[in-house]
Amino acid sequence: MFSGGFSIWHWLIVGLVVLLLFGKGRFSDMMGDVAKGLKNFKKGMSEDEEAEQRRLTAERTAQAVPPPAVPVPPATPVPPATAAAAEPTAEPDRNQA
């Protein structure tokens, strides 16, 4: 048939040998155990993903909360400027000597 490959007849013979070696009851018990193992594996993977999501959510909320504000002391009032202080004073030009 196929060179180097397994045909349907090869697989049927292998299945028949496995049933003869392990028996019907024992084989179905093993398949049930495999199914339970797969179910527990999927459950464990989903729990890991949920834990990771909770951790990421906690980190995001921790980053979103701003740090506490430092109180700023009140500013001291500045006296209003007088008219004399607002006018510029004329200084003599010293370069004309």
PyMOL commands that place a pseudoatom at each C-alpha (Angstrom):
pseudoatom trace, name=CA, resn=MET, resi=1, chain=A, elem=C, hetatm=0, pos=[0.000, 0.000, 0.000]
pseudoatom trace, name=CA, resn=PHE, resi=2, chain=A, elem=C, hetatm=0, pos=[1.753, 3.150, 1.266]
pseudoatom trace, name=CA, resn=SER, resi=3, chain=A, elem=C, hetatm=0, pos=[5.481, 2.908, 1.681]
pseudoatom trace, name=CA, resn=GLY, resi=4, chain=A, elem=C, hetatm=0, pos=[6.528, 4.136, 5.111]
pseudoatom trace, name=CA, resn=GLY, resi=5, chain=A, elem=C, hetatm=0, pos=[3.008, 5.010, 6.282]
pseudoatom trace, name=CA, resn=PHE, resi=6, chain=A, elem=C, hetatm=0, pos=[0.325, 3.303, 8.328]
pseudoatom trace, name=CA, resn=SER, resi=7, chain=A, elem=C, hetatm=0, pos=[-2.924, 2.343, 6.675]
pseudoatom trace, name=CA, resn=ILE, resi=8, chain=A, elem=C, hetatm=0, pos=[-6.297, 1.850, 8.332]
pseudoatom trace, name=CA, resn=TRP, resi=9, chain=A, elem=C, hetatm=0, pos=[-5.593, -1.897, 8.624]
pseudoatom trace, name=CA, resn=HIS, resi=10, chain=A, elem=C, hetatm=0, pos=[-2.445, -1.267, 10.650]
pseudoatom trace, name=CA, resn=TRP, resi=11, chain=A, elem=C, hetatm=0, pos=[-4.389, 0.899, 13.102]
pseudoatom trace, name=CA, resn=LEU, resi=12, chain=A, elem=C, hetatm=0, pos=[-7.185, -1.688, 13.431]
pseudoatom trace, name=CA, resn=ILE, resi=13, chain=A, elem=C, hetatm=0, pos=[-4.670, -4.404, 14.274]
pseudoatom trace, name=CA, resn=VAL, resi=14, chain=A, elem=C, hetatm=0, pos=[-2.964, -2.170, 16.847]
pseudoatom trace, name=CA, resn=GLY, resi=15, chain=A, elem=C, hetatm=0, pos=[-6.356, -1.365, 18.414]
pseudoatom trace, name=CA, resn=LEU, resi=16, chain=A, elem=C, hetatm=0, pos=[-7.280, -5.058, 18.555]
pseudoatom trace, name=CA, resn=VAL, resi=17, chain=A, elem=C, hetatm=0, pos=[-3.984, -5.927, 20.272]
pseudoatom trace, name=CA, resn=VAL, resi=18, chain=A, elem=C, hetatm=0, pos=[-4.504, -3.128, 22.814]
pseudoatom trace, name=CA, resn=LEU, resi=19, chain=A, elem=C, hetatm=0, pos=[-8.036, -4.388, 23.583]
pseudoatom trace, name=CA, resn=LEU, resi=20, chain=A, elem=C, hetatm=0, pos=[-6.767, -7.946, 23.967]
pseudoatom trace, name=CA, resn=LEU, resi=21, chain=A, elem=C, hetatm=0, pos=[-3.954, -6.880, 26.307]
pseudoatom trace, name=CA, resn=PHE, resi=22, chain=A, elem=C, hetatm=0, pos=[-5.911, -4.525, 28.530]
pseudoatom trace, name=CA, resn=GLY, resi=23, chain=A, elem=C, hetatm=0, pos=[-9.456, -5.816, 28.204]
pseudoatom trace, name=CA, resn=LYS, resi=24, chain=A, elem=C, hetatm=0, pos=[-12.608, -3.808, 27.605]
pseudoatom trace, name=CA, resn=GLY, resi=25, chain=A, elem=C, hetatm=0, pos=[-13.161, -2.613, 31.183]
pseudoatom trace, name=CA, resn=ARG, resi=26, chain=A, elem=C, hetatm=0, pos=[-9.592, -1.638, 31.822]
pseudoatom trace, name=CA, resn=PHE, resi=27, chain=A, elem=C, hetatm=0, pos=[-9.308, 0.214, 28.511]
pseudoatom trace, name=CA, resn=SER, resi=28, chain=A, elem=C, hetatm=0, pos=[-12.441, 2.268, 29.184]
pseudoatom trace, name=CA, resn=ASP, resi=29, chain=A, elem=C, hetatm=0, pos=[-11.155, 3.065, 32.691]
pseudoatom trace, name=CA, resn=MET, resi=30, chain=A, elem=C, hetatm=0, pos=[-7.917, 4.333, 31.204]
pseudoatom trace, name=CA, resn=MET, resi=31, chain=A, elem=C, hetatm=0, pos=[-9.798, 6.499, 28.696]
pseudoatom trace, name=CA, resn=GLY, resi=32, chain=A, elem=C, hetatm=0, pos=[-11.916, 7.885, 31.553]
pseudoatom trace, name=CA, resn=ASP, resi=33, chain=A, elem=C, hetatm=0, pos=[-8.749, 8.733, 33.465]
pseudoatom trace, name=CA, resn=VAL, resi=34, chain=A, elem=C, hetatm=0, pos=[-7.316, 10.446, 30.388]
pseudoatom trace, name=CA, resn=ALA, resi=35, chain=A, elem=C, hetatm=0, pos=[-10.520, 12.476, 30.034]
pseudoatom trace, name=CA, resn=LYS, resi=36, chain=A, elem=C, hetatm=0, pos=[-10.377, 13.486, 33.723]
pseudoatom trace, name=CA, resn=GLY, resi=37, chain=A, elem=C, hetatm=0, pos=[-6.744, 14.471, 33.295]
pseudoatom trace, name=CA, resn=LEU, resi=38, chain=A, elem=C, hetatm=0, pos=[-7.577, 16.666, 30.312]
pseudoatom trace, name=CA, resn=LYS, resi=39, chain=A, elem=C, hetatm=0, pos=[-10.453, 18.286, 32.196]
pseudoatom trace, name=CA, resn=ASN, resi=40, chain=A, elem=C, hetatm=0, pos=[-8.225, 19.036, 35.209]
pseudoatom trace, name=CA, resn=PHE, resi=41, chain=A, elem=C, hetatm=0, pos=[-5.545, 20.413, 32.915]
pseudoatom trace, name=CA, resn=LYS, resi=42, chain=A, elem=C, hetatm=0, pos=[-8.007, 22.802, 31.256]
pseudoatom trace, name=CA, resn=LYS, resi=43, chain=A, elem=C, hetatm=0, pos=[-9.349, 23.841, 34.662]
pseudoatom trace, name=CA, resn=GLY, resi=44, chain=A, elem=C, hetatm=0, pos=[-5.824, 24.558, 35.893]
pseudoatom trace, name=CA, resn=MET, resi=45, chain=A, elem=C, hetatm=0, pos=[-5.024, 26.591, 32.806]
pseudoatom trace, name=CA, resn=SER, resi=46, chain=A, elem=C, hetatm=0, pos=[-8.186, 28.688, 33.183]
pseudoatom trace, name=CA, resn=GLU, resi=47, chain=A, elem=C, hetatm=0, pos=[-7.415, 29.295, 36.880]
pseudoatom trace, name=CA, resn=ASP, resi=48, chain=A, elem=C, hetatm=0, pos=[-3.915, 30.477, 35.931]
pseudoatom trace, name=CA, resn=GLU, resi=49, chain=A, elem=C, hetatm=0, pos=[-5.381, 32.865, 33.365]
pseudoatom trace, name=CA, resn=GLU, resi=50, chain=A, elem=C, hetatm=0, pos=[-7.902, 34.208, 35.893]
pseudoatom trace, name=CA, resn=ALA, resi=51, chain=A, elem=C, hetatm=0, pos=[-5.143, 34.763, 38.464]
pseudoatom trace, name=CA, resn=GLU, resi=52, chain=A, elem=C, hetatm=0, pos=[-3.065, 36.584, 35.844]
pseudoatom trace, name=CA, resn=GLN, resi=53, chain=A, elem=C, hetatm=0, pos=[-6.045, 38.784, 34.914]
pseudoatom trace, name=CA, resn=ARG, resi=54, chain=A, elem=C, hetatm=0, pos=[-6.645, 39.653, 38.585]
pseudoatom trace, name=CA, resn=ARG, resi=55, chain=A, elem=C, hetatm=0, pos=[-2.966, 40.550, 39.019]
pseudoatom trace, name=CA, resn=LEU, resi=56, chain=A, elem=C, hetatm=0, pos=[-2.966, 42.768, 35.921]
pseudoatom trace, name=CA, resn=THR, resi=57, chain=A, elem=C, hetatm=0, pos=[-6.179, 44.487, 37.017]
pseudoatom trace, name=CA, resn=ALA, resi=58, chain=A, elem=C, hetatm=0, pos=[-4.702, 45.175, 40.450]
pseudoatom trace, name=CA, resn=GLU, resi=59, chain=A, elem=C, hetatm=0, pos=[-1.552, 46.635, 38.865]
pseudoatom trace, name=CA, resn=ARG, resi=60, chain=A, elem=C, hetatm=0, pos=[-3.580, 48.879, 36.561]
pseudoatom trace, name=CA, resn=THR, resi=61, chain=A, elem=C, hetatm=0, pos=[-5.703, 50.236, 39.402]
pseudoatom trace, name=CA, resn=ALA, resi=62, chain=A, elem=C, hetatm=0, pos=[-2.586, 50.814, 41.517]
pseudoatom trace, name=CA, resn=GLN, resi=63, chain=A, elem=C, hetatm=0, pos=[-1.030, 52.810, 38.675]
pseudoatom trace, name=CA, resn=ALA, resi=64, chain=A, elem=C, hetatm=0, pos=[-4.234, 54.777, 38.030]
pseudoatom trace, name=CA, resn=VAL, resi=65, chain=A, elem=C, hetatm=0, pos=[-4.437, 56.106, 41.609]
pseudoatom trace, name=CA, resn=PRO, resi=66, chain=A, elem=C, hetatm=0, pos=[-2.425, 59.359, 41.753]
pseudoatom trace, name=CA, resn=PRO, resi=67, chain=A, elem=C, hetatm=0, pos=[0.053, 59.830, 44.593]
pseudoatom trace, name=CA, resn=PRO, resi=68, chain=A, elem=C, hetatm=0, pos=[-1.174, 61.909, 47.517]
pseudoatom trace, name=CA, resn=ALA, resi=69, chain=A, elem=C, hetatm=0, pos=[-0.822, 65.637, 46.941]
pseudoatom trace, name=CA, resn=VAL, resi=70, chain=A, elem=C, hetatm=0, pos=[1.758, 67.554, 48.948]
pseudoatom trace, name=CA, resn=PRO, resi=71, chain=A, elem=C, hetatm=0, pos=[0.161, 70.630, 50.578]
pseudoatom trace, name=CA, resn=VAL, resi=72, chain=A, elem=C, hetatm=0, pos=[1.525, 73.908, 49.197]
pseudoatom trace, name=CA, resn=PRO, resi=73, chain=A, elem=C, hetatm=0, pos=[2.021, 76.710, 51.716]
pseudoatom trace, name=CA, resn=PRO, resi=74, chain=A, elem=C, hetatm=0, pos=[-0.068, 79.813, 51.014]
pseudoatom trace, name=CA, resn=ALA, resi=75, chain=A, elem=C, hetatm=0, pos=[1.647, 82.529, 49.014]
pseudoatom trace, name=CA, resn=THR, resi=76, chain=A, elem=C, hetatm=0, pos=[2.656, 85.733, 50.784]
pseudoatom trace, name=CA, resn=PRO, resi=77, chain=A, elem=C, hetatm=0, pos=[0.860, 88.796, 49.443]
pseudoatom trace, name=CA, resn=VAL, resi=78, chain=A, elem=C, hetatm=0, pos=[2.918, 91.266, 47.409]
pseudoatom trace, name=CA, resn=PRO, resi=79, chain=A, elem=C, hetatm=0, pos=[2.300, 94.955, 48.109]
pseudoatom trace, name=CA, resn=PRO, resi=80, chain=A, elem=C, hetatm=0, pos=[0.844, 96.860, 45.155]
pseudoatom trace, name=CA, resn=ALA, resi=81, chain=A, elem=C, hetatm=0, pos=[3.281, 98.828, 43.019]
pseudoatom trace, name=CA, resn=THR, resi=82, chain=A, elem=C, hetatm=0, pos=[3.315, 102.600, 43.409]
pseudoatom trace, name=CA, resn=ALA, resi=83, chain=A, elem=C, hetatm=0, pos=[3.306, 105.053, 40.501]
pseudoatom trace, name=CA, resn=ALA, resi=84, chain=A, elem=C, hetatm=0, pos=[6.892, 106.166, 41.215]
pseudoatom trace, name=CA, resn=ALA, resi=85, chain=A, elem=C, hetatm=0, pos=[8.175, 102.598, 41.141]
pseudoatom trace, name=CA, resn=ALA, resi=86, chain=A, elem=C, hetatm=0, pos=[6.377, 101.898, 37.866]
pseudoatom trace, name=CA, resn=GLU, resi=87, chain=A, elem=C, hetatm=0, pos=[8.146, 104.739, 35.947]
pseudoatom trace, name=CA, resn=PRO, resi=88, chain=A, elem=C, hetatm=0, pos=[11.631, 103.952, 34.678]
pseudoatom trace, name=CA, resn=THR, resi=89, chain=A, elem=C, hetatm=0, pos=[14.379, 106.232, 35.850]
pseudoatom trace, name=CA, resn=ALA, resi=90, chain=A, elem=C, hetatm=0, pos=[16.592, 107.902, 33.315]
pseudoatom trace, name=CA, resn=GLU, resi=91, chain=A, elem=C, hetatm=0, pos=[20.265, 107.314, 33.892]
pseudoatom trace, name=CA, resn=PRO, resi=92, chain=A, elem=C, hetatm=0, pos=[22.847, 109.476, 32.222]
pseudoatom trace, name=CA, resn=ASP, resi=93, chain=A, elem=C, hetatm=0, pos=[24.685, 107.920, 29.304]
pseudoatom trace, name=CA, resn=ARG, resi=94, chain=A, elem=C, hetatm=0, pos=[28.232, 107.285, 30.502]
pseudoatom trace, name=CA, resn=ASN, resi=95, chain=A, elem=C, hetatm=0, pos=[29.671, 106.563, 27.052]
pseudoatom trace, name=CA, resn=GLN, resi=96, chain=A, elem=C, hetatm=0, pos=[29.530, 110.264, 25.933]
pseudoatom trace, name=CA, resn=ALA, resi=97, chain=A, elem=C, hetatm=0, pos=[32.681, 111.480, 27.664]
for i in range(1, 97): cmd.bond("trace and resi %d" % i, "trace and resi %d" % (i + 1))
show_as sticks, trace
zoom trace
